[in-house]
Amino acid sequence: MSPWRTNGTEEQIRHQVKQQLRKRMRAVRGALPISACETRSSEIAKRVVALTSFKAAKTVLAFASIRREVRTHAIMRAAWTAGKQVALPRVVERELHLHLVVAETELTEGSFGVPEPLEDAPRISPETTDFALVPALAVDPRGYRIGYGGGYYDRLLPQLTNACSCAVAFDFQLIVEVPELPIDVPVDIVVTDERVIEAT
């Protein structure tokens, strides 16, 4: 942790830079053709399912993709085929509750337009998760990411005490350094359509 992080002015500057990066990356990713999104997502899925930590996992936390996010269904399908449990998050106030799903599970549109399980879907505790997919608008080689600004995953990640956390993003979303804040929590692995990075 850098010593300047106790400096409120520096943190404010970093917060502003994150907001600018968030806006810019939304626009860049939004311009990605659907065909390229599908092709690159397929490459990411191949890399994720080949990970030792994914293969060893019994319970995988995924997320339902929206807009031009990395498509996660192929990863979920691979998990089901391998006999793993798959969970999806549901937004409840300021937290993410994790619910088990199968291919036939009905999803509903959540608070931010993200498909999520119904409240009566079987719920699991975060510590029972072995592998967690995490969305990102931008991410750096240290595992720090820029999400959508709600802080949901930064609050969830410390609860995933037994899980390998894996941010998935297109390679153009990989940046040199995310201007992290004290509340930010890095992931363990970053997977893009071109590389796998163990966060340092």
N, C-alpha and C positions, 0 to 999 in steps of 0.2 A: 504494500500500500504506500503510495507516494506521500511525502510529508505535506505537500500543498493541499491535500484533500481536506484539511481542516479549514482552508481558506474559502469563505463563502463566495467571494467574488470569482475565484477560479471555478468553483462548482457551477455558478450561474452561467459563466461563459461556456462551460462544457455542456450544460443543459441546452443552451441555445444552439450550439453546434449540432447536438444530437437531433434537435427538432429540424434543423435545416437538412441534415443527412436523411432523416426519416421522410421528409417531403420529397427530396430529390430521388431517393431510391424507390418510393412508391411510383413516381412518374416513369422512371427507367424500366422498372419491372412491368408496369402496366402497358408499356409499348411492346413487350415481348409477344410475338405471334403465338397463338394457341398451339400450333404444330411444334414450335420450338420448345414451348413449355412442356408438352407431352414427351418429346424426345429427351430433353435434359432431365426430366423427372425420372424417366426410365433408367438413365445412367446412374442417377442418385440412388434409386431403389436397389440396383445391382450391388452398389458399393455398401449400402447399409446392411442388406441381408447377408453379405459375406463377412461382416464384422464378427469376430469371436464373441464379443459381448452380446450381440444380437442372437447369435446361434445358441448361446448358453441361457438366454432369458426364458423364463416361464410366463412372465406377464409383461406385455409391451404397452406402453402408453403412446398413443398416436394423437393426431389432430385431424379434423376434417378440413380439407383444403378449400379455400375460397379464392375467387378472382384468379390472379396469376401466381398464386403460391405453388410451391413444390407439391405435386400430386402425391398423396400418401397411400392411396388405395392399394397399389401393388405391394407395398410393404405390409400393410394390414393383411392382405390376402396371403402373402407368404407366411406370415405369423400364424394365421388360422390353419393353413395347410400343414404347418409343422406341429400343430397341436398346442400352440401357445394361446394364452388368454390375451385379449386385446381390450384396452380401455380407451375411452375418449373423455375429455374434460367437459364439465358443464359449469357455466358461470353462476355463482350464487353470491350476490352482493360483491364483495371484493376478493373472493376466493374462487379457486377451481376445485370442484368436486369431481372425483374420478368414478366413472361407471363402466362396467363391463358391457361389451357389445359383440354381436355376431353379425354375419353378413346380412341377415334379415332384420336386424334391429331398426326400428323406426326412429328417425332423427327429426328434430324440430328446429326451426330457426331461432337462434339465441339472441341475446341482447345486441350483439354486434354483427348480426347477419351470419354468424358461424353456425353450421349444423351441429347440434349437440343432442345427447341422449335425453330421454324423458326422465322426469324426477323419479319414477318408479323402477328405472333400470337398476340392476344390482350394483351397489356401490362398494368400492374397495378403498383401503387406506393407502396413502402415498408410499409408505414404507414397504408395501408388498410389491411394488413395481420394480422390475429388474432392468428395464431399458426404456428410455423416454425420448421420443422425438419432440423437438422443440422448434417452433417456427422462428423465422428471423427476416427482417427487412435488410439488415446488414450484419456482418459478423467479422471478427478478426481472428488471427491465428491463436490468440490466447484464450479464445472461447467466449469473449465478451460480445454481446449482440445488441442490436437495436431492434426492439419489437414495435408494437403499436402504441406504446406509451402508457398502458394501463398498469404495468408492473405485476401482472398476474403470474407470469412464470418466474419472476424474481422472488415472489413470495412462495411459490410452489417448490422451486428447485431445492431449497434447504430441507424440505420435508421428504424428498426422495432419497432417503439415507442409504438405500441399498441399490440404487439404480445408476446405470451409466447414462448420462444425459448427452444427447446428440442433436446439435443444431443442423438442420438441412436447409441449404440455400443454393441458388445458382451461382456459378463461379464468379459472375460479374458483381455479385453481392458481397464478395470477400474484399474487405478493405484492410489497409495497413494497420490501423489502430482505431478502435471505437473509443470515444472520449467517455470513459466509464465514470460513474458516480458511485458513492459509497454504498448505495442500495442495490447496485447491479451485481448479479451472481453469474459467473461464467459457466459454460457447459464443459463437458469432458472431451468431446469429440466434435469436429466440424466436418460435414460431408457435403461436397459439391459435386457437380457433374464431371469434374476433372480431377478431384483429389480427395484424400482423407487426411485430416490433420488432427493429431492428438494435441489437445490444447496444452500450452505450457504456462 
